[in-house]
Amino acid sequence: MRSPFRPALLALLLLQGACQSPENAPTIAIAPLPPDRVGGALSSDAPANQLSPALSPRERLEHSLGASFFNKPWVSAPSNTHDRDGLGPLFNAHSCSACHPRAGRGMPFENSSTESSGLLFRLSEPDPVFGAQLQTRALPGFRAEGQVSLQYSEQTVSLNDGDIIRLRRPHYQARQGLSPRLAPRLVGMGLIDAIPQSAIAAGADPDDRDGDGISGRVAGRFGWKAEQESLKDQVAKAFVEDLGISTSLFPHSPGCEQNPLRCAAVSGGTPELSDSGLQAVVDYLSHLSVPRARQSKTHSEGWRLFQRAGCTACHQAQWQTGKHSSPLLAEQTIYPFSDFLLHDLGPALADPSGSLAKEWRTSPLWALGDGPYLHDGRARTLLEAIFWHGGEASHSVSRVQQFSGSERAALLEFLRAL
């Protein structure tokens, strides 16, 4: 698979290594990645949930409206808080931050979706009654569409040095055809949005014409299945499906025409979130800090092992953003560690989504933070997340499995430091 941002020789070596056995995988000599400015001008020592210190006081004040729409609870209409009414009647959360606490990832519930959680459920096929997503909460006088209970079974993986990795597989009890989706961390969203689409498309190889075993397919760039092309689309979709808040991009709750009960509550306006309000949320998310990467003691060794395992075939390190109205987003060199393409990750991670069942967008690795990881939060550690990979990532997993304990430790420390 070709990458327009890697030196040609390095790309050739990586692609050759992706099809070689673990013991024959090449060691690639390359300078370590920059230790800190992973997010270009947005790189900061500030937490990821705070606006970039590079913004002026006036700019930070301008983004306060978007922060309010994101963090504060929405209420049902009519209400004195007219700017934030229109919730429901069916919804999954009262606010964006309920699923993305401190702009971070959600947490899977312990037993049932009656618990507050950032784990949502998409339907494999849009349903005339339930729409495209299961809403587990409702306003008074309405009934939630259903609840989901969760249990885990355990399986083990043996490593070459005798260590055992215990993987937990989730089992959901509910109607058929549900695809769990954990709310992701909202790091560098504006920078990802500013990458030229032509650059992402240039790395696609859906038919694996180069024979490297990696067949990335271009779609959108946001969402676990890369459903949305732009950050504005992603934000608007979340408002209508998660909160029942309409926008000009999505003027009706999913399934509204087929099931009028979904839209029977008093409206908070048409649309309930104005275009300026939607843009305010997009601008707010676009300018959150990207935590600086840290230079760990094993940084160079971990980076070498990351390449040796073939992880860079999908987790492409470096990108260049294009022109943008915001200087903090325009023409920045960034290191999100993703190619933003869809890849087949094998049957172990497959969900009931038709032709996309085994395909997932490559998740960015910058500012990983603590677990849980993967689309449903099943992985409690980074090592568990690695060993759930299959399909196009099978060779990489096999190489990590053959690493020594100290090598795996160096690889994991490298990932934690990004």
Helices and strands as residue ranges (DSSP letters): H 8-18, G 22-24, G 40-42, E 43-44, H 57-62, H 64-71, G 82-84, E 90-91, H 96-99, G 101-103, E 119-127, E 131-133, E 137-138, E 149-158, E 164-173, E 178-182, H 189-193, H 197-202, H 231-238, I 239-243, G 260-263, H 275-286, E 290-291, H 299-308, G 311-313, E 319-320, E 333-334, E 342-344, G 347-349, G 354-356, E 359-361, H 382-388, G 391-393, H 394-402, H 405-417
